[in-house]
Amino acid sequence: MQPSPHDDKSWTVASAKAKLSEVIERAQSTPQTITRNGKPSVVVVSAEEWQRKTARRGSLAEFLMESPLRGAELDVERQRDEPRDLSL
């Protein structure tokens, strides 16, 4: 069984099961899509690619400090509405 005829990065569940070693080998260089009922279901990527994509890139504080809005004179004012009545 071969990858789906429309490209060499897509596999049906049946073909991926039959050729799992090949799916894994190809995923080392290019993500491999496994389809179910003709629709993309999962993507197999190398462990290196997964780690790269999920690695934390700095802290929230660093992200906010690098914001293009830092230093902008935004008028952010909290509304002073009365609390709502929760009694039944």
N, CA, C and O atoms as a Maestro MAE file, in Angstrom:
{
 s_m_m2io_version
 :::
 2.0.0
}

f_m_ct {
 s_m_title
 :::
 protein
 m_atom[352] {
  # First column is atom index #
  i_m_mmod_type
  r_m_x_coord
  r_m_y_coord
  r_m_z_coord
  i_m_residue_number
  s_m_chain_name
  s_m_pdb_residue_name
  s_m_pdb_atom_name
  i_m_atomic_number
  :::
  1 25 0.835 -1.182 0.000 1 A "MET " " N  " 7
  2 3 0.000 0.000 0.000 1 A "MET " " CA " 6
  3 2 0.875 1.239 0.000 1 A "MET " " C  " 6
  4 15 1.909 1.283 0.666 1 A "MET " " O  " 8
  5 25 0.463 2.218 -0.731 2 A "GLN " " N  " 7
  6 3 1.231 3.442 -0.875 2 A "GLN " " CA " 6
  7 2 0.476 4.606 -0.251 2 A "GLN " " C  " 6
  8 15 -0.704 4.492 0.079 2 A "GLN " " O  " 8
  9 25 1.182 5.742 -0.090 3 A "PRO " " N  " 7
  10 3 0.481 6.934 0.360 3 A "PRO " " CA " 6
  11 2 -0.644 7.276 -0.608 3 A "PRO " " C  " 6
  12 15 -0.671 6.801 -1.744 3 A "PRO " " O  " 8
  13 25 -1.550 8.087 -0.152 4 A "SER " " N  " 7
  14 3 -2.669 8.528 -0.970 4 A "SER " " CA " 6
  15 2 -2.165 9.035 -2.316 4 A "SER " " C  " 6
  16 15 -1.108 9.663 -2.370 4 A "SER " " O  " 8
  17 25 -2.887 8.783 -3.403 5 A "PRO " " N  " 7
  18 3 -2.411 9.177 -4.723 5 A "PRO " " CA " 6
  19 2 -2.237 10.681 -4.907 5 A "PRO " " C  " 6
  20 15 -1.488 11.107 -5.786 5 A "PRO " " O  " 8
  21 25 -2.929 11.510 -4.079 6 A "HIS " " N  " 7
  22 3 -2.832 12.945 -4.319 6 A "HIS " " CA " 6
  23 2 -1.534 13.566 -3.810 6 A "HIS " " C  " 6
  24 15 -1.192 14.665 -4.247 6 A "HIS " " O  " 8
  25 25 -0.808 12.932 -2.927 7 A "ASP " " N  " 7
  26 3 0.525 13.411 -2.544 7 A "ASP " " CA " 6
  27 2 1.272 12.337 -1.777 7 A "ASP " " C  " 6
  28 15 0.703 11.312 -1.403 7 A "ASP " " O  " 8
  29 25 2.559 12.586 -1.547 8 A "ASP " " N  " 7
  30 3 3.377 11.580 -0.863 8 A "ASP " " CA " 6
  31 2 3.498 11.854 0.633 8 A "ASP " " C  " 6
  32 15 4.378 11.300 1.291 8 A "ASP " " O  " 8
  33 25 2.623 12.706 1.179 9 A "LYS " " N  " 7
  34 3 2.643 13.010 2.605 9 A "LYS " " CA " 6
  35 2 1.340 12.620 3.284 9 A "LYS " " C  " 6
  36 15 1.150 12.924 4.462 9 A "LYS " " O  " 8
  37 25 0.452 11.963 2.580 10 A "SER " " N  " 7
  38 3 -0.857 11.626 3.108 10 A "SER " " CA " 6
  39 2 -1.090 10.123 3.014 10 A "SER " " C  " 6
  40 15 -0.788 9.495 2.000 10 A "SER " " O  " 8
  41 25 -1.631 9.564 4.084 11 A "TRP " " N  " 7
  42 3 -1.867 8.135 4.182 11 A "TRP " " CA " 6
  43 2 -3.275 7.879 4.699 11 A "TRP " " C  " 6
  44 15 -3.788 8.649 5.511 11 A "TRP " " O  " 8
  45 25 -3.895 6.816 4.241 12 A "THR " " N  " 7
  46 3 -5.133 6.362 4.863 12 A "THR " " CA " 6
  47 2 -4.737 5.629 6.136 12 A "THR " " C  " 6
  48 15 -3.575 5.258 6.302 12 A "THR " " O  " 8
  49 25 -5.682 5.419 7.027 13 A "VAL " " N  " 7
  50 3 -5.388 4.673 8.252 13 A "VAL " " CA " 6
  51 2 -4.857 3.282 7.903 13 A "VAL " " C  " 6
  52 15 -3.876 2.820 8.486 13 A "VAL " " O  " 8
  53 25 -5.504 2.629 6.962 14 A "ALA " " N  " 7
  54 3 -5.090 1.272 6.583 14 A "ALA " " CA " 6
  55 2 -3.664 1.257 6.036 14 A "ALA " " C  " 6
  56 15 -2.863 0.400 6.409 14 A "ALA " " O  " 8
  57 25 -3.347 2.205 5.150 15 A "SER " " N  " 7
  58 3 -1.997 2.205 4.572 15 A "SER " " CA " 6
  59 2 -0.960 2.599 5.621 15 A "SER " " C  " 6
  60 15 0.161 2.092 5.593 15 A "SER " " O  " 8
  61 25 -1.315 3.496 6.545 16 A "ALA " " N  " 7
  62 3 -0.376 3.879 7.603 16 A "ALA " " CA " 6
  63 2 -0.105 2.696 8.533 16 A "ALA " " C  " 6
  64 15 1.026 2.498 8.977 16 A "ALA " " O  " 8
  65 25 -1.145 1.910 8.826 17 A "LYS " " N  " 7
  66 3 -0.959 0.731 9.670 17 A "LYS " " CA " 6
  67 2 -0.057 -0.283 8.981 17 A "LYS " " C  " 6
  68 15 0.815 -0.879 9.612 17 A "LYS " " O  " 8
  69 25 -0.272 -0.474 7.687 18 A "ALA " " N  " 7
  70 3 0.511 -1.461 6.943 18 A "ALA " " CA " 6
  71 2 1.956 -1.024 6.742 18 A "ALA " " C  " 6
  72 15 2.850 -1.863 6.629 18 A "ALA " " O  " 8
  73 25 2.188 0.281 6.697 19 A "LYS " " N  " 7
  74 3 3.527 0.804 6.405 19 A "LYS " " CA " 6
  75 2 4.007 1.757 7.503 19 A "LYS " " C  " 6
  76 15 4.620 2.784 7.209 19 A "LYS " " O  " 8
  77 25 3.732 1.420 8.758 20 A "LEU " " N  " 7
  78 3 4.064 2.316 9.863 20 A "LEU " " CA " 6
  79 2 5.535 2.709 9.870 20 A "LEU " " C  " 6
  80 15 5.857 3.873 10.109 20 A "LEU " " O  " 8
  81 25 6.425 1.771 9.616 21 A "SER " " N  " 7
  82 3 7.856 2.091 9.598 21 A "SER " " CA " 6
  83 2 8.167 3.163 8.555 21 A "SER " " C  " 6
  84 15 8.967 4.066 8.799 21 A "SER " " O  " 8
  85 25 7.525 3.052 7.389 22 A "GLU " " N  " 7
  86 3 7.745 4.041 6.332 22 A "GLU " " CA " 6
  87 2 7.156 5.403 6.719 22 A "GLU " " C  " 6
  88 15 7.760 6.442 6.452 22 A "GLU " " O  " 8
  89 25 5.991 5.394 7.342 23 A "VAL " " N  " 7
  90 3 5.388 6.649 7.806 23 A "VAL " " CA " 6
  91 2 6.338 7.348 8.775 23 A "VAL " " C  " 6
  92 15 6.584 8.549 8.658 23 A "VAL " " O  " 8
  93 25 6.869 6.589 9.729 24 A "ILE " " N  " 7
  94 3 7.797 7.145 10.716 24 A "ILE " " CA " 6
  95 2 9.052 7.659 10.033 24 A "ILE " " C  " 6
  96 15 9.527 8.750 10.350 24 A "ILE " " O  " 8
  97 25 9.597 6.887 9.099 25 A "GLU " " N  " 7
  98 3 10.813 7.304 8.389 25 A "GLU " " CA " 6
  99 2 10.583 8.615 7.637 25 A "GLU " " C  " 6
  100 15 11.409 9.525 7.711 25 A "GLU " " O  " 8
  101 25 9.472 8.716 6.920 26 A "ARG " " N  " 7
  102 3 9.177 9.935 6.167 26 A "ARG " " CA " 6
  103 2 8.896 11.117 7.086 26 A "ARG " " C  " 6
  104 15 9.202 12.259 6.741 26 A "ARG " " O  " 8
  105 25 8.315 10.848 8.255 27 A "ALA " " N  " 7
  106 3 7.995 11.918 9.198 27 A "ALA " " CA " 6
  107 2 9.254 12.564 9.774 27 A "ALA " " C  " 6
  108 15 9.190 13.662 10.326 27 A "ALA " " O  " 8
  109 25 10.392 11.891 9.647 28 A "GLN " " N  " 7
  110 3 11.640 12.481 10.119 28 A "GLN " " CA " 6
  111 2 11.999 13.743 9.327 28 A "GLN " " C  " 6
  112 15 12.691 14.623 9.838 28 A "GLN " " O  " 8
  113 25 11.529 13.825 8.086 29 A "SER " " N  " 7
  114 3 11.848 14.993 7.265 29 A "SER " " CA " 6
  115 2 10.638 15.839 6.904 29 A "SER " " C  " 6
  116 15 10.769 17.043 6.681 29 A "SER " " O  " 8
  117 25 9.454 15.223 6.844 30 A "THR " " N  " 7
  118 3 8.245 15.941 6.434 30 A "THR " " CA " 6
  119 2 7.048 15.408 7.207 30 A "THR " " C  " 6
  120 15 6.861 14.194 7.279 30 A "THR " " O  " 8
  121 25 6.233 16.286 7.788 31 A "PRO " " N  " 7
  122 3 5.040 15.796 8.480 31 A "PRO " " CA " 6
  123 2 4.176 14.924 7.572 31 A "PRO " " C  " 6
  124 15 4.011 15.214 6.387 31 A "PRO " " O  " 8
  125 25 3.628 13.858 8.143 32 A "GLN " " N  " 7
  126 3 2.799 12.908 7.412 32 A "GLN " " CA " 6
  127 2 1.366 12.971 7.948 32 A "GLN " " C  " 6
  128 15 1.146 12.858 9.154 32 A "GLN " " O  " 8
  129 25 0.408 13.149 7.064 33 A "THR " " N  " 7
  130 3 -0.994 13.233 7.444 33 A "THR " " CA " 6
  131 2 -1.657 11.870 7.277 33 A "THR " " C  " 6
  132 15 -1.495 11.206 6.253 33 A "THR " " O  " 8
  133 25 -2.397 11.472 8.287 34 A "ILE " " N  " 7
  134 3 -3.174 10.235 8.204 34 A "ILE " " CA " 6
  135 2 -4.640 10.640 8.132 34 A "ILE " " C  " 6
  136 15 -5.141 11.388 8.972 34 A "ILE " " O  " 8
  137 25 -5.313 10.129 7.108 35 A "THR " " N  " 7
  138 3 -6.708 10.488 6.900 35 A "THR " " CA " 6
  139 2 -7.630 9.365 7.364 35 A "THR " " C  " 6
  140 15 -7.260 8.190 7.352 35 A "THR " " O  " 8
  141 25 -8.827 9.749 7.769 36 A "ARG " " N  " 7
  142 3 -9.866 8.791 8.150 36 A "ARG " " CA " 6
  143 2 -11.137 9.230 7.421 36 A "ARG " " C  " 6
  144 15 -11.568 10.377 7.536 36 A "ARG " " O  " 8
  145 25 -11.717 8.314 6.682 37 A "ASN " " N  " 7
  146 3 -12.909 8.616 5.881 37 A "ASN " " CA " 6
  147 2 -12.672 9.788 4.930 37 A "ASN " " C  " 6
  148 15 -13.563 10.602 4.687 37 A "ASN " " O  " 8
  149 25 -11.453 9.856 4.399 38 A "GLY " " N  " 7
  150 3 -11.122 10.876 3.414 38 A "GLY " " CA " 6
  151 2 -10.792 12.246 3.983 38 A "GLY " " C  " 6
  152 15 -10.516 13.178 3.228 38 A "GLY " " O  " 8
  153 25 -10.817 12.382 5.310 39 A "LYS " " N  " 7
  154 3 -10.530 13.680 5.928 39 A "LYS " " CA " 6
  155 2 -9.291 13.585 6.796 39 A "LYS " " C  " 6
  156 15 -9.087 12.565 7.454 39 A "LYS " " O  " 8
  157 25 -8.445 14.627 6.821 40 A "PRO " " N  " 7
  158 3 -7.264 14.605 7.684 40 A "PRO " " CA " 6
  159 2 -7.664 14.342 9.136 40 A "PRO " " C  " 6
  160 15 -8.579 14.979 9.659 40 A "PRO " " O  " 8
  161 25 -6.977 13.405 9.779 41 A "SER " " N  " 7
  162 3 -7.297 13.038 11.152 41 A "SER " " CA " 6
  163 2 -6.159 13.373 12.108 41 A "SER " " C  " 6
  164 15 -6.380 13.982 13.154 41 A "SER " " O  " 8
  165 25 -4.940 12.973 11.747 42 A "VAL " " N  " 7
  166 3 -3.767 13.245 12.580 42 A "VAL " " CA " 6
  167 2 -2.574 13.548 11.689 42 A "VAL " " C  " 6
  168 15 -2.562 13.237 10.499 42 A "VAL " " O  " 8
  169 25 -1.564 14.171 12.308 43 A "VAL " " N  " 7
  170 3 -0.307 14.428 11.615 43 A "VAL " " CA " 6
  171 2 0.813 13.814 12.437 43 A "VAL " " C  " 6
  172 15 0.894 14.024 13.647 43 A "VAL " " O  " 8
  173 25 1.670 13.061 11.781 44 A "VAL " " N  " 7
  174 3 2.821 12.447 12.430 44 A "VAL " " CA " 6
  175 2 4.038 13.301 12.104 44 A "VAL " " C  " 6
  176 15 4.348 13.542 10.938 44 A "VAL " " O  " 8
  177 25 4.728 13.760 13.161 45 A "VAL " " N  " 7
  178 3 5.946 14.554 12.974 45 A "VAL " " CA " 6
  179 2 7.075 13.929 13.779 45 A "VAL " " C  " 6
  180 15 6.835 13.129 14.683 45 A "VAL " " O  " 8
  181 25 8.286 14.291 13.453 46 A "SER " " N  " 7
  182 3 9.430 13.776 14.196 46 A "SER " " CA " 6
  183 2 9.407 14.342 15.611 46 A "SER " " C  " 6
  184 15 8.816 15.394 15.856 46 A "SER " " O  " 8
  185 25 10.051 13.640 16.540 47 A "ALA " " N  " 7
  186 3 10.137 14.113 17.921 47 A "ALA " " CA " 6
  187 2 10.839 15.468 17.966 47 A "ALA " " C  " 6
  188 15 10.466 16.337 18.753 47 A "ALA " " O  " 8
  189 25 11.839 15.645 17.133 48 A "GLU " " N  " 7
  190 3 12.573 16.917 17.077 48 A "GLU " " CA " 6
  191 2 11.646 18.060 16.663 48 A "GLU " " C  " 6
  192 15 11.676 19.135 17.262 48 A "GLU " " O  " 8
  193 25 10.823 17.826 15.637 49 A "GLU " " N  " 7
  194 3 9.876 18.851 15.180 49 A "GLU " " CA " 6
  195 2 8.848 19.149 16.264 49 A "GLU " " C  " 6
  196 15 8.512 20.312 16.488 49 A "GLU " " O  " 8
  197 25 8.348 18.127 16.936 50 A "TRP " " N  " 7
  198 3 7.370 18.318 18.005 50 A "TRP " " CA " 6
  199 2 7.962 19.166 19.132 50 A "TRP " " C  " 6
  200 15 7.311 20.091 19.619 50 A "TRP " " O  " 8
  201 25 9.186 18.857 19.546 51 A "GLN " " N  " 7
  202 3 9.835 19.627 20.605 51 A "GLN " " CA " 6
  203 2 10.040 21.081 20.184 51 A "GLN " " C  " 6
  204 15 9.858 22.000 20.982 51 A "GLN " " O  " 8
  205 25 10.418 21.277 18.929 52 A "ARG " " N  " 7
  206 3 10.630 22.632 18.420 52 A "ARG " " CA " 6
  207 2 9.322 23.426 18.427 52 A "ARG " " C  " 6
  208 15 9.300 24.597 18.805 52 A "ARG " " O  " 8
  209 25 8.238 22.780 18.008 53 A "LYS " " N  " 7
  210 3 6.944 23.463 17.925 53 A "LYS " " CA " 6
  211 2 6.332 23.732 19.294 53 A "LYS " " C  " 6
  212 15 5.589 24.700 19.453 53 A "LYS " " O  " 8
  213 25 6.630 22.893 20.285 54 A "THR " " N  " 7
  214 3 5.990 23.041 21.583 54 A "THR " " CA " 6
  215 2 6.888 23.685 22.633 54 A "THR " " C  " 6
  216 15 6.469 23.845 23.780 54 A "THR " " O  " 8
  217 25 8.100 24.052 22.270 55 A "ALA " " N  " 7
  218 3 9.026 24.651 23.228 55 A "ALA " " CA " 6
  219 2 8.528 26.025 23.671 55 A "ALA " " C  " 6
  220 15 8.046 26.820 22.864 55 A "ALA " " O  " 8
  221 25 8.653 26.278 24.940 56 A "ARG " " N  " 7
  222 3 8.282 27.585 25.481 56 A "ARG " " CA " 6
  223 2 9.310 28.610 25.010 56 A "ARG " " C  " 6
  224 15 10.516 28.365 25.051 56 A "ARG " " O  " 8
  225 25 8.826 29.730 24.576 57 A "ARG " " N  " 7
  226 3 9.699 30.788 24.074 57 A "ARG " " CA " 6
  227 2 9.589 32.004 24.983 57 A "ARG " " C  " 6
  228 15 8.881 32.959 24.664 57 A "ARG " " O  " 8
  229 25 10.274 31.973 26.092 58 A "GLY " " N  " 7
  230 3 10.255 33.101 27.003 58 A "GLY " " CA " 6
  231 2 9.051 33.086 27.925 58 A "GLY " " C  " 6
  232 15 8.196 32.203 27.851 58 A "GLY " " O  " 8
  233 25 9.005 34.071 28.782 59 A "SER " " N  " 7
  234 3 7.933 34.170 29.764 59 A "SER " " CA " 6
  235 2 6.854 35.136 29.285 59 A "SER " " C  " 6
  236 15 7.041 35.859 28.307 59 A "SER " " O  " 8
  237 25 5.744 35.138 29.976 60 A "LEU " " N  " 7
  238 3 4.670 36.078 29.664 60 A "LEU " " CA " 6
  239 2 5.171 37.509 29.840 60 A "LEU " " C  " 6
  240 15 4.847 38.386 29.039 60 A "LEU " " O  " 8
  241 25 5.956 37.746 30.884 61 A "ALA " " N  " 7
  242 3 6.497 39.092 31.120 61 A "ALA " " CA " 6
  243 2 7.360 39.542 29.937 61 A "ALA " " C  " 6
  244 15 7.270 40.692 29.508 61 A "ALA " " O  " 8
  245 25 8.187 38.650 29.414 62 A "GLU " " N  " 7
  246 3 9.022 38.997 28.257 62 A "GLU " " CA " 6
  247 2 8.163 39.291 27.032 62 A "GLU " " C  " 6
  248 15 8.441 40.227 26.283 62 A "GLU " " O  " 8
  249 25 7.124 38.495 26.832 63 A "PHE " " N  " 7
  250 3 6.220 38.716 25.720 63 A "PHE " " CA " 6
  251 2 5.578 40.098 25.811 63 A "PHE " " C  " 6
  252 15 5.528 40.835 24.827 63 A "PHE " " O  " 8
  253 25 5.090 40.439 26.999 64 A "LEU " " N  " 7
  254 3 4.441 41.738 27.184 64 A "LEU " " CA " 6
  255 2 5.434 42.891 27.030 64 A "LEU " " C  " 6
  256 15 5.097 43.938 26.477 64 A "LEU " " O  " 8
  257 25 6.644 42.694 27.516 65 A "MET " " N  " 7
  258 3 7.660 43.744 27.395 65 A "MET " " CA " 6
  259 2 8.042 44.003 25.939 65 A "MET " " C  " 6
  260 15 8.437 45.116 25.592 65 A "MET " " O  " 8
  261 25 7.925 42.982 25.085 66 A "GLU " " N  " 7
  262 3 8.275 43.120 23.669 66 A "GLU " " CA " 6
  263 2 7.096 43.538 22.809 66 A "GLU " " C  " 6
  264 15 7.224 43.651 21.590 66 A "GLU " " O  " 8
  265 25 5.956 43.767 23.430 67 A "SER " " N  " 7
  266 3 4.748 44.131 22.692 67 A "SER " " CA " 6
  267 2 4.934 45.446 21.954 67 A "SER " " C  " 6
  268 15 5.531 46.379 22.490 67 A "SER " " O  " 8
  269 25 4.426 45.527 20.724 68 A "PRO " " N  " 7
  270 3 4.499 46.797 19.995 68 A "PRO " " CA " 6
  271 2 3.652 47.888 20.666 68 A "PRO " " C  " 6
  272 15 3.811 49.070 20.361 68 A "PRO " " O  " 8
  273 25 2.759 47.494 21.573 69 A "LEU " " N  " 7
  274 3 1.941 48.477 22.282 69 A "LEU " " CA " 6
  275 2 2.624 49.023 23.525 69 A "LEU " " C  " 6
  276 15 2.110 49.947 24.156 69 A "LEU " " O  " 8
  277 25 3.776 48.464 23.886 70 A "ARG " " N  " 7
  278 3 4.494 48.945 25.061 70 A "ARG " " CA " 6
  279 2 4.872 50.405 24.847 70 A "ARG " " C  " 6
  280 15 5.451 50.766 23.822 70 A "ARG " " O  " 8
  281 25 4.551 51.205 25.789 71 A "GLY " " N  " 7
  282 3 4.873 52.618 25.690 71 A "GLY " " CA " 6
  283 2 3.776 53.434 25.018 71 A "GLY " " C  " 6
  284 15 3.804 54.664 25.056 71 A "GLY " " O  " 8
  285 25 2.823 52.763 24.411 72 A "ALA " " N  " 7
  286 3 1.718 53.488 23.787 72 A "ALA " " CA " 6
  287 2 0.852 54.064 24.903 72 A "ALA " " C  " 6
  288 15 0.623 53.415 25.923 72 A "ALA " " O  " 8
  289 25 0.398 55.225 24.708 73 A "GLU " " N  " 7
  290 3 -0.428 55.886 25.716 73 A "GLU " " CA " 6
  291 2 -1.883 55.447 25.562 73 A "GLU " " C  " 6
  292 15 -2.727 56.216 25.103 73 A "GLU " " O  " 8
  293 25 -2.160 54.222 25.943 74 A "LEU " " N  " 7
  294 3 -3.517 53.716 25.864 74 A "LEU " " CA " 6
  295 2 -4.326 54.212 27.050 74 A "LEU " " C  " 6
  296 15 -3.834 54.245 28.178 74 A "LEU " " O  " 8
  297 25 -5.552 54.592 26.795 75 A "ASP " " N  " 7
  298 3 -6.446 55.032 27.854 75 A "ASP " " CA " 6
  299 2 -7.280 53.833 28.283 75 A "ASP " " C  " 6
  300 15 -8.352 53.577 27.736 75 A "ASP " " O  " 8
  301 25 -6.777 53.111 29.256 76 A "VAL " " N  " 7
  302 3 -7.461 51.927 29.748 76 A "VAL " " CA " 6
  303 2 -8.017 52.269 31.121 76 A "VAL " " C  " 6
  304 15 -7.274 52.469 32.081 76 A "VAL " " O  " 8
  305 25 -9.320 52.330 31.189 77 A "GLU " " N  " 7
  306 3 -9.961 52.705 32.437 77 A "GLU " " CA " 6
  307 2 -10.956 51.630 32.827 77 A "GLU " " C  " 6
  308 15 -11.752 51.179 32.004 77 A "GLU " " O  " 8
  309 25 -10.909 51.233 34.056 78 A "ARG " " N  " 7
  310 3 -11.804 50.198 34.551 78 A "ARG " " CA " 6
  311 2 -13.195 50.785 34.762 78 A "ARG " " C  " 6
  312 15 -13.342 51.887 35.292 78 A "ARG " " O  " 8
  313 25 -14.203 50.043 34.344 79 A "GLN " " N  " 7
  314 3 -15.568 50.488 34.565 79 A "GLN " " CA " 6
  315 2 -15.902 50.357 36.044 79 A "GLN " " C  " 6
  316 15 -15.482 49.407 36.706 79 A "GLN " " O  " 8
  317 25 -16.647 51.302 36.544 80 A "ARG " " N  " 7
  318 3 -16.995 51.316 37.966 80 A "ARG " " CA " 6
  319 2 -18.474 50.991 38.169 80 A "ARG " " C  " 6
  320 15 -19.144 51.620 38.988 80 A "ARG " " O  " 8
  321 25 -18.975 50.026 37.436 81 A "ASP " " N  " 7
  322 3 -20.369 49.617 37.570 81 A "ASP " " CA " 6
  323 2 -20.609 49.026 38.954 81 A "ASP " " C  " 6
  324 15 -19.698 48.512 39.603 81 A "ASP " " O  " 8
  325 25 -21.845 49.116 39.376 82 A "GLU " " N  " 7
  326 3 -22.248 48.500 40.633 82 A "GLU " " CA " 6
  327 2 -22.308 46.986 40.432 82 A "GLU " " C  " 6
  328 15 -22.596 46.525 39.327 82 A "GLU " " O  " 8
  329 25 -22.041 46.207 41.482 83 A "PRO " " N  " 7
  330 3 -22.174 44.755 41.334 83 A "PRO " " CA " 6
  331 2 -23.613 44.369 41.045 83 A "PRO " " C  " 6
  332 15 -24.542 45.037 41.500 83 A "PRO " " O  " 8
  333 25 -23.797 43.316 40.305 84 A "ARG " " N  " 7
  334 3 -25.157 42.904 39.988 84 A "ARG " " CA " 6
  335 2 -25.776 42.174 41.174 84 A "ARG " " C  " 6
  336 15 -25.074 41.591 42.000 84 A "ARG " " O  " 8
  337 25 -27.083 42.215 41.240 85 A "ASP " " N  " 7
  338 3 -27.824 41.591 42.317 85 A "ASP " " CA " 6
  339 2 -27.979 40.100 42.020 85 A "ASP " " C  " 6
  340 15 -28.577 39.728 41.010 85 A "ASP " " O  " 8
  341 25 -27.445 39.249 42.890 86 A "LEU " " N  " 7
  342 3 -27.490 37.802 42.688 86 A "LEU " " CA " 6
  343 2 -28.607 37.141 43.484 86 A "LEU " " C  " 6
  344 15 -28.783 35.925 43.407 86 A "LEU " " O  " 8
  345 25 -29.356 37.920 44.240 87 A "SER " " N  " 7
  346 3 -30.445 37.318 45.026 87 A "SER " " CA " 6
  347 2 -31.585 36.897 44.101 87 A "SER " " C  " 6
  348 15 -31.834 37.527 43.073 87 A "SER " " O  " 8
  349 25 -32.263 35.832 44.481 88 A "LEU " " N  " 7
  350 3 -33.347 35.321 43.664 88 A "LEU " " CA " 6
  351 2 -34.575 36.013 44.012 88 A "LEU " " C  " 6
  352 15 -35.626 35.733 43.435 88 A "LEU " " O  " 8
  :::
 }
 m_bond[351] {
  # First column is bond index #
  i_m_from
  i_m_to
  i_m_order
  :::
  1 1 2 1
  2 2 3 1
  3 3 4 2
  4 3 5 1
  5 5 6 1
  6 6 7 1
  7 7 8 2
  8 7 9 1
  9 9 10 1
  10 10 11 1
  11 11 12 2
  12 11 13 1
  13 13 14 1
  14 14 15 1
  15 15 16 2
  16 15 17 1
  17 17 18 1
  18 18 19 1
  19 19 20 2
  20 19 21 1
  21 21 22 1
  22 22 23 1
  23 23 24 2
  24 23 25 1
  25 25 26 1
  26 26 27 1
  27 27 28 2
  28 27 29 1
  29 29 30 1
  30 30 31 1
  31 31 32 2
  32 31 33 1
  33 33 34 1
  34 34 35 1
  35 35 36 2
  36 35 37 1
  37 37 38 1
  38 38 39 1
  39 39 40 2
  40 39 41 1
  41 41 42 1
  42 42 43 1
  43 43 44 2
  44 43 45 1
  45 45 46 1
  46 46 47 1
  47 47 48 2
  48 47 49 1
  49 49 50 1
  50 50 51 1
  51 51 52 2
  52 51 53 1
  53 53 54 1
  54 54 55 1
  55 55 56 2
  56 55 57 1
  57 57 58 1
  58 58 59 1
  59 59 60 2
  60 59 61 1
  61 61 62 1
  62 62 63 1
  63 63 64 2
  64 63 65 1
  65 65 66 1
  66 66 67 1
  67 67 68 2
  68 67 69 1
  69 69 70 1
  70 70 71 1
  71 71 72 2
  72 71 73 1
  73 73 74 1
  74 74 75 1
  75 75 76 2
  76 75 77 1
  77 77 78 1
  78 78 79 1
  79 79 80 2
  80 79 81 1
  81 81 82 1
  82 82 83 1
  83 83 84 2
  84 83 85 1
  85 85 86 1
  86 86 87 1
  87 87 88 2
  88 87 89 1
  89 89 90 1
  90 90 91 1
  91 91 92 2
  92 91 93 1
  93 93 94 1
  94 94 95 1
  95 95 96 2
  96 95 97 1
  97 97 98 1
  98 98 99 1
  99 99 100 2
  100 99 101 1
  101 101 102 1
  102 102 103 1
  103 103 104 2
  104 103 105 1
  105 105 106 1
  106 106 107 1
  107 107 108 2
  108 107 109 1
  109 109 110 1
  110 110 111 1
  111 111 112 2
  112 111 113 1
  113 113 114 1
  114 114 115 1
  115 115 116 2
  116 115 117 1
  117 117 118 1
  118 118 119 1
  119 119 120 2
  120 119 121 1
  121 121 122 1
  122 122 123 1
  123 123 124 2
  124 123 125 1
  125 125 126 1
  126 126 127 1
  127 127 128 2
  128 127 129 1
  129 129 130 1
  130 130 131 1
  131 131 132 2
  132 131 133 1
  133 133 134 1
  134 134 135 1
  135 135 136 2
  136 135 137 1
  137 137 138 1
  138 138 139 1
  139 139 140 2
  140 139 141 1
  141 141 142 1
  142 142 143 1
  143 143 144 2
  144 143 145 1
  145 145 146 1
  146 146 147 1
  147 147 148 2
  148 147 149 1
  149 149 150 1
  150 150 151 1
  151 151 152 2
  152 151 153 1
  153 153 154 1
  154 154 155 1
  155 155 156 2
  156 155 157 1
  157 157 158 1
  158 158 159 1
  159 159 160 2
  160 159 161 1
  161 161 162 1
  162 162 163 1
  163 163 164 2
  164 163 165 1
  165 165 166 1
  166 166 167 1
  167 167 168 2
  168 167 169 1
  169 169 170 1
  170 170 171 1
  171 171 172 2
  172 171 173 1
  173 173 174 1
  174 174 175 1
  175 175 176 2
  176 175 177 1
  177 177 178 1
  178 178 179 1
  179 179 180 2
  180 179 181 1
  181 181 182 1
  182 182 183 1
  183 183 184 2
  184 183 185 1
  185 185 186 1
  186 186 187 1
  187 187 188 2
  188 187 189 1
  189 189 190 1
  190 190 191 1
  191 191 192 2
  192 191 193 1
  193 193 194 1
  194 194 195 1
  195 195 196 2
  196 195 197 1
  197 197 198 1
  198 198 199 1
  199 199 200 2
  200 199 201 1
  201 201 202 1
  202 202 203 1
  203 203 204 2
  204 203 205 1
  205 205 206 1
  206 206 207 1
  207 207 208 2
  208 207 209 1
  209 209 210 1
  210 210 211 1
  211 211 212 2
  212 211 213 1
  213 213 214 1
  214 214 215 1
  215 215 216 2
  216 215 217 1
  217 217 218 1
  218 218 219 1
  219 219 220 2
  220 219 221 1
  221 221 222 1
  222 222 223 1
  223 223 224 2
  224 223 225 1
  225 225 226 1
  226 226 227 1
  227 227 228 2
  228 227 229 1
  229 229 230 1
  230 230 231 1
  231 231 232 2
  232 231 233 1
  233 233 234 1
  234 234 235 1
  235 235 236 2
  236 235 237 1
  237 237 238 1
  238 238 239 1
  239 239 240 2
  240 239 241 1
  241 241 242 1
  242 242 243 1
  243 243 244 2
  244 243 245 1
  245 245 246 1
  246 246 247 1
  247 247 248 2
  248 247 249 1
  249 249 250 1
  250 250 251 1
  251 251 252 2
  252 251 253 1
  253 253 254 1
  254 254 255 1
  255 255 256 2
  256 255 257 1
  257 257 258 1
  258 258 259 1
  259 259 260 2
  260 259 261 1
  261 261 262 1
  262 262 263 1
  263 263 264 2
  264 263 265 1
  265 265 266 1
  266 266 267 1
  267 267 268 2
  268 267 269 1
  269 269 270 1
  270 270 271 1
  271 271 272 2
  272 271 273 1
  273 273 274 1
  274 274 275 1
  275 275 276 2
  276 275 277 1
  277 277 278 1
  278 278 279 1
  279 279 280 2
  280 279 281 1
  281 281 282 1
  282 282 283 1
  283 283 284 2
  284 283 285 1
  285 285 286 1
  286 286 287 1
  287 287 288 2
  288 287 289 1
  289 289 290 1
  290 290 291 1
  291 291 292 2
  292 291 293 1
  293 293 294 1
  294 294 295 1
  295 295 296 2
  296 295 297 1
  297 297 298 1
  298 298 299 1
  299 299 300 2
  300 299 301 1
  301 301 302 1
  302 302 303 1
  303 303 304 2
  304 303 305 1
  305 305 306 1
  306 306 307 1
  307 307 308 2
  308 307 309 1
  309 309 310 1
  310 310 311 1
  311 311 312 2
  312 311 313 1
  313 313 314 1
  314 314 315 1
  315 315 316 2
  316 315 317 1
  317 317 318 1
  318 318 319 1
  319 319 320 2
  320 319 321 1
  321 321 322 1
  322 322 323 1
  323 323 324 2
  324 323 325 1
  325 325 326 1
  326 326 327 1
  327 327 328 2
  328 327 329 1
  329 329 330 1
  330 330 331 1
  331 331 332 2
  332 331 333 1
  333 333 334 1
  334 334 335 1
  335 335 336 2
  336 335 337 1
  337 337 338 1
  338 338 339 1
  339 339 340 2
  340 339 341 1
  341 341 342 1
  342 342 343 1
  343 343 344 2
  344 343 345 1
  345 345 346 1
  346 346 347 1
  347 347 348 2
  348 347 349 1
  349 349 350 1
  350 350 351 1
  351 351 352 2
  :::
 }
}
